[in-house]
Amino acid sequence: MKPGTSTKVRQVFRVVDDDHYVFDWYDTHDGNEAKTMEITYTRR
């Protein structure tokens, strides 16, 4: 990726249950989508 360019992204927020959530981030490069980040949240 070069400075000043844009990339298509897809963000997915999944509710697993009342105490667990997952946030996924997907980038698209050259027509191929790849998962680049996952954050798992757990209620304390």
C-alpha positions in Angstrom: 0.0 0.0 0.0 1.3 3.4 -0.9 0.6 6.7 0.9 -2.4 8.6 -0.5 -4.1 5.4 -2.0 -7.4 4.0 -0.8 -8.3 0.4 0.0 -11.7 -1.3 0.2 -12.4 -2.7 3.6 -15.1 -4.7 5.2 -15.8 -4.6 8.9 -17.8 -7.4 10.6 -19.0 -7.1 14.2 -20.3 -10.5 15.6 -22.2 -11.0 18.8 -21.2 -14.4 20.1 -23.3 -14.2 23.2 -24.2 -11.6 25.9 -20.6 -11.6 27.2 -18.5 -12.1 24.0 -18.2 -10.0 20.8 -15.7 -10.3 17.9 -14.7 -7.5 15.5 -13.1 -8.6 12.2 -11.4 -6.3 9.6 -10.9 -7.4 6.0 -8.8 -5.6 3.4 -9.1 -6.0 -0.4 -5.9 -5.9 -2.5 -5.8 -6.8 -6.2 -9.4 -8.2 -6.0 -8.5 -10.6 -3.1 -10.0 -10.1 0.3 -7.9 -11.0 3.4 -8.6 -10.9 7.1 -6.1 -8.5 8.6 -7.4 -8.0 12.1 -9.6 -9.7 14.7 -10.4 -8.3 18.2 -12.2 -10.4 20.7 -14.1 -8.6 23.5 -15.1 -10.3 26.8 -17.3 -8.7 29.4 -15.5 -8.5 32.8 
